[in-house]
Amino acid sequence: MARDLQPLVEQYLADPTPAHREAVVMAALPLVRSLIGKLSVPDHVLAAHEDLESVGIVGLLQALDNYDPDKARFATHAYRRVRGSIIDYLRSIDVLSRGKRRKIGAVQEAMATLRQMLGREPSDEDVADFVGISLDAYHKLLRDAQCRFSLSLSSPIGDDNDQTMLDVLPDEDGEAGFERVEKASTQAHLEALIQTLPERQQTILGLYYMEDLTLREIGEVLDLSGARISQLLGKIQLTLRSKFEEYAH
């Protein structure tokens, strides 16, 4: 898709007609749909697939309007803008209640506390017992967490930190000077944290972020349901975020 998209974008930049703009949108639509498929969409009247697709297309057009071909390929540029638009929209319709957000925060803190107490990664049962909820409720909370921040790529890593997880992921176009050194150090630490995860969790992360598979597609690869993949991603995301915030502080 990205290989076919770039020439269409360059054609539009050279001759910005409505027909060329529409051609870019049609070529990039699989990117928008893939991003939607990677989210555990909440049961909300304003979160239908058509609504999210419309939001994604708006983000895509914004990405096209401010695209600088000298800085990155369009697919890289559009991915972040479209994903950010969809996540901002989900936040705007209050995907999770304040109570659920507090519970997710409590689970993240519980993971960090239990990790220190037990000297290992806590199991689902460990965390559920520590927080005082049933295992089913804990699994539902993990799905909510995956839906809410999907590794929180668009959210600050810590309370006093403007840097996001997205900022430390690999950027094929790179940057210069001290910024590159700082980012490389942070990225190396994130990669080291990922290496501490069980093999299956590393596989899920790789399929989700590197291979760009949807929850359903990952489930088909691992013979699990999409809902179970969402639970596992939620747990992975909370674990990494907890460990990364410890590092950031």
Wavefront OBJ file of the C-alpha trace (Angstrom):
o trace
v 0.000 0.000 0.000
v 2.661 2.520 1.038
v 4.652 1.857 -2.123
v 1.604 2.593 -4.292
v 0.533 5.555 -2.157
v 3.692 7.669 -2.419
v 3.520 8.268 -6.201
v -0.125 9.325 -5.874
v 0.785 11.781 -3.127
v 3.601 13.218 -5.207
v 1.240 13.515 -8.161
v -1.222 15.430 -5.984
v 1.508 17.758 -4.710
v 2.524 18.527 -8.288
v -1.067 18.971 -9.445
v -3.474 19.372 -6.467
v -6.753 18.629 -8.238
v -9.816 17.130 -6.509
v -9.388 13.963 -8.583
v -5.793 13.478 -7.444
v -6.798 14.199 -3.823
v -9.533 11.565 -4.018
v -7.056 9.074 -5.473
v -4.793 9.553 -2.448
v -7.712 9.024 -0.058
v -8.809 5.824 -1.796
v -5.249 4.455 -1.819
v -4.767 5.295 1.869
v -8.125 3.906 3.010
v -6.592 0.480 3.865
v -4.225 2.297 6.244
v -7.174 3.954 8.002
v -9.102 0.672 8.237
v -6.046 -1.191 9.506
v -5.587 1.359 12.302
v -9.249 0.995 13.309
v -8.886 -2.784 13.274
v -5.979 -2.533 15.705
v -8.135 -0.859 18.347
v -10.489 -2.616 20.719
v -13.363 -0.268 19.893
v -15.720 0.461 22.815
v -19.432 -0.244 22.744
v -20.440 3.362 22.205
v -23.133 4.821 19.983
v -20.604 7.264 18.479
v -17.868 4.679 17.962
v -19.296 2.765 15.002
v -16.804 1.712 12.336
v -18.199 4.323 9.939
v -17.679 7.085 12.515
v -14.075 6.082 13.145
v -13.384 5.774 9.426
v -14.687 9.296 8.864
v -12.473 10.612 11.662
v -9.507 8.759 10.191
v -10.105 10.240 6.747
v -10.203 13.731 8.243
v -6.848 13.032 9.868
v -5.564 11.686 6.563
v -6.551 14.867 4.733
v -4.902 16.986 7.424
v -1.765 14.904 6.988
v -1.893 15.476 3.247
v -2.350 19.232 3.645
v 0.731 19.668 5.845
v 2.923 16.977 4.281
v 6.567 17.794 3.603
v 8.104 15.132 1.312
v 11.606 16.167 2.386
v 10.991 14.984 5.968
v 9.344 11.569 5.632
v 7.427 9.255 3.373
v 3.724 10.008 3.389
v 2.695 6.655 4.916
v 4.911 7.342 7.949
v 3.608 10.900 8.272
v -0.039 9.915 7.786
v 0.089 6.945 10.154
v 0.765 9.143 13.166
v -1.759 11.825 12.201
v -4.555 9.359 11.421
v -3.920 7.311 14.546
v -3.783 10.439 16.680
v -7.068 11.692 15.203
v -8.862 8.435 15.958
v -7.538 8.209 19.518
v -8.331 11.881 20.199
v -11.877 11.250 18.973
v -12.311 8.218 21.210
v -11.119 10.277 24.162
v -13.485 13.106 23.240
v -16.529 10.827 23.515
v -15.326 9.697 26.962
v -14.576 6.064 26.126
v -13.958 5.196 29.760
v -15.590 6.545 32.869
v -13.464 8.298 35.464
v -13.884 5.268 37.704
v -12.475 2.907 35.080
v -9.562 5.229 34.428
v -8.785 5.166 38.161
v -8.952 1.363 38.142
v -6.553 1.148 35.197
v -4.175 3.436 37.071
v -4.528 1.237 40.170
v -3.708 -1.863 38.103
v -0.600 -0.191 36.694
v 0.550 0.746 40.202
v -0.245 -2.769 41.439
v 1.943 -4.273 38.723
v 4.879 -2.116 39.784
v 4.360 -2.875 43.490
v 3.977 -6.625 42.971
v 7.003 -6.702 40.689
v 9.109 -5.379 43.568
v 7.450 -7.584 46.191
v 7.595 -10.825 44.225
v 10.806 -10.276 42.274
v 9.049 -11.380 39.080
v 6.284 -10.344 36.753
v 2.950 -10.749 38.577
v 0.365 -13.117 37.130
v -3.171 -12.068 36.266
v -4.351 -13.693 39.487
v -1.725 -11.804 41.521
v -2.841 -8.423 40.184
v -6.575 -9.149 40.416
v -6.212 -10.288 44.053
v -4.044 -7.282 44.947
v -6.514 -4.802 43.446
v -9.485 -6.686 44.881
v -11.414 -7.551 41.726
v -12.404 -10.796 40.035
v -10.269 -12.284 37.270
v -13.052 -11.656 34.743
v -13.260 -7.996 35.802
v -9.475 -7.728 35.519
v -9.517 -9.145 31.986
v -12.274 -6.693 31.037
v -10.145 -3.881 32.457
v -7.201 -5.014 30.317
v -9.382 -4.773 27.197
v -10.442 -1.292 28.285
v -6.794 -0.346 28.778
v -5.859 -1.595 25.307
v -8.733 0.390 23.863
v -7.781 3.519 25.759
v -4.150 3.982 24.961
v -2.738 1.135 22.838
v 0.711 1.532 24.435
v -0.204 5.218 24.888
v 1.751 6.286 21.835
v -0.012 9.637 21.898
v 0.138 10.202 25.673
v 3.003 11.568 27.797
v 5.177 8.861 29.335
v 5.081 10.456 32.791
v 3.219 13.190 34.599
v 6.091 15.666 34.202
v 7.287 14.461 30.817
v 6.153 15.796 27.437
v 7.801 12.900 25.612
v 5.442 10.201 24.316
v 6.071 6.553 23.567
v 5.642 7.431 19.896
v 8.630 9.765 20.174
v 10.970 6.935 21.111
v 9.879 4.423 18.483
v 12.123 3.977 15.425
v 11.850 6.782 12.880
v 13.137 5.784 9.468
v 13.886 9.411 8.611
v 15.776 10.099 11.834
v 16.845 13.367 13.332
v 20.114 15.107 14.061
v 22.472 15.923 16.906
v 21.723 15.504 20.600
v 18.066 14.722 19.906
v 19.089 11.610 17.976
v 21.425 10.471 20.773
v 18.762 10.977 23.451
v 16.136 9.208 21.412
v 18.472 6.294 20.654
v 19.161 5.851 24.375
v 15.456 5.859 25.244
v 14.633 3.558 22.351
v 17.362 1.133 23.423
v 15.871 1.007 26.923
v 12.388 0.368 25.533
v 13.756 -2.437 23.371
v 15.523 -3.911 26.405
v 12.247 -3.854 28.348
v 10.484 -5.635 25.507
v 13.162 -8.339 25.591
v 12.195 -9.098 29.206
v 8.666 -10.045 28.145
v 7.648 -13.672 27.573
v 8.170 -14.860 24.003
v 4.469 -14.921 23.143
v 4.018 -11.345 24.327
v 6.986 -10.255 22.210
v 5.396 -12.028 19.247
v 2.103 -10.212 19.796
v 3.873 -6.850 19.971
v 5.785 -7.621 16.795
v 2.662 -8.657 14.891
v 0.740 -5.624 16.156
v 3.312 -2.856 15.733
v 5.818 -4.158 13.182
v 3.666 -6.400 10.963
v 0.649 -4.082 11.342
v -1.842 -6.921 11.898
v -5.262 -6.291 13.419
v -6.439 -7.933 16.651
v -8.440 -10.476 14.668
v -5.521 -11.296 12.387
v -3.165 -11.790 15.334
v -5.754 -14.069 16.917
v -5.850 -16.175 13.774
v -2.049 -16.529 13.813
v -1.961 -17.573 17.488
v -5.280 -19.466 17.506
v -6.811 -17.037 20.000
v -9.858 -14.792 19.899
v -9.530 -11.107 19.078
v -10.861 -10.340 22.571
v -8.089 -12.429 24.158
v -5.463 -10.655 22.053
v -6.896 -7.350 23.264
v -6.548 -8.542 26.876
v -2.956 -9.602 26.326
v -2.085 -6.334 24.611
v -3.638 -4.406 27.462
v -1.493 -6.313 29.953
v 1.656 -5.843 27.852
v 0.963 -2.142 27.469
v 0.367 -1.597 31.180
v 3.501 -3.594 32.034
v 5.710 -1.644 29.631
v 4.233 1.687 30.623
v 4.779 0.912 34.304
v 8.391 -0.144 33.713
v 9.058 2.795 31.424
v 7.708 5.333 33.890
v 9.988 3.847 36.561
v 12.869 4.407 34.136
v 11.727 7.936 33.212
v 11.584 8.956 36.856
l 1 2 3 4 5 6 7 8 9 10 11 12 13 14 15 16 17 18 19 20 21 22 23 24 25 26 27 28 29 30 31 32 33 34 35 36 37 38 39 40 41 42 43 44 45 46 47 48 49 50 51 52 53 54 55 56 57 58 59 60 61 62 63 64 65 66 67 68 69 70 71 72 73 74 75 76 77 78 79 80 81 82 83 84 85 86 87 88 89 90 91 92 93 94 95 96 97 98 99 100 101 102 103 104 105 106 107 108 109 110 111 112 113 114 115 116 117 118 119 120 121 122 123 124 125 126 127 128 129 130 131 132 133 134 135 136 137 138 139 140 141 142 143 144 145 146 147 148 149 150 151 152 153 154 155 156 157 158 159 160 161 162 163 164 165 166 167 168 169 170 171 172 173 174 175 176 177 178 179 180 181 182 183 184 185 186 187 188 189 190 191 192 193 194 195 196 197 198 199 200 201 202 203 204 205 206 207 208 209 210 211 212 213 214 215 216 217 218 219 220 221 222 223 224 225 226 227 228 229 230 231 232 233 234 235 236 237 238 239 240 241 242 243 244 245 246 247 248 249
